[in-house]
Amino acid sequence: MDRVDLLKEPSEAFGISGYEESVVDILKKHFGDRVDITRDRIGSIIARKQGKSERPKIMFSAHMDEIGFMVKQVTKQGFIKFLPIGGWWAGNVPGLKVRIRTKNGDYIPGVVGLKPFHDLTPEERKKLPEIKDMYIDVGGAKGFDPKEKLNVRPGDPIVPEGKFEKMANSELLLGKAWDDRVGCALLVSLLENLGKVEHPNTVYLVGSAQEEVGLRGARTSAFAIDPDIGFALDVSICRDTPGNESDAAERLGGGAGILVYDSSMIPHVKLREYVCELAEANKIPYHFASIKGGYDTGTIHLTKSGVPCLALGVPTRYVHSGSSVISLEDYDNILKLITLIVKSLSADVLEKLLG
Ligand SMILES: [Zn+2]
């Protein structure tokens, strides 16, 4: 399947943490009957593709949830007070167009509002607004009472509005939730590739639930799988925009981001070296990346007596905002790299990595 078509649907899908079902449906549709599918009990989807050998069990985890909001309260005037779900910086929130999904399955459009700029005092203008002071305007006005007309209730999920677009530079894709729907698409592309090659292991493709609120689905699905080795497929931070070093390696077109550090895990050093050597031998561009934040591997590597793990990132601009940008070239390179990993990671190789 063409990867641009493959990427569009999950990037536009609706799913904050705990509300991932529309992404589950997309993954199920693409996985088809090529794999055995199970679920963990908090919502992750686990697809098992057996190769020539039962072991090693390799887990690839991409989280299905996106950052968003949840309805906290509907005010007397019909404005929606909300809670952030996942890591939001207040500067990225005012003016966002959003959709609220109600129990009936209606999608209510709205916009995040704040006290008007012209009414701010000089002191207020110097400060960043706080999310607790913001609200969502769903059209409450004379003759239209949202409380009466719309069945919006506390707990209803909210996501930013974000249309998928190819940029004028057609190598680049603008989308809402590349974090981590690009990883979800990679699971599908990897499975497609594995249909054409033999692999000396069994692969578990996991769409994990609730990553953005604490790597929760990766923990429960790793418990269910008991993997021998684990990878997170997620976004890494681009540092190629104004305000950063001009020669940053973490850039669009920089190839596979190999995480040397994140706040949740020190990667398995021999596994990291093995992946770097594989990339070099096959002329796949890569770079070292780091992030203040966690990946699914943060909980996978703590399963039972420990699991060698590595996080791989698709370099992405504007992570944790309403719109972000990725490059198709990076997508292709990471796909090549993970396909090679699965082709080569046998029980013998694993033994050497553990030794
Ligand atoms: Zn992520």
Residues whose N, C-alpha, C, O or C-beta is under 5 A from the ligand:
A	BS01	ZN	D179 D180 D234 V235
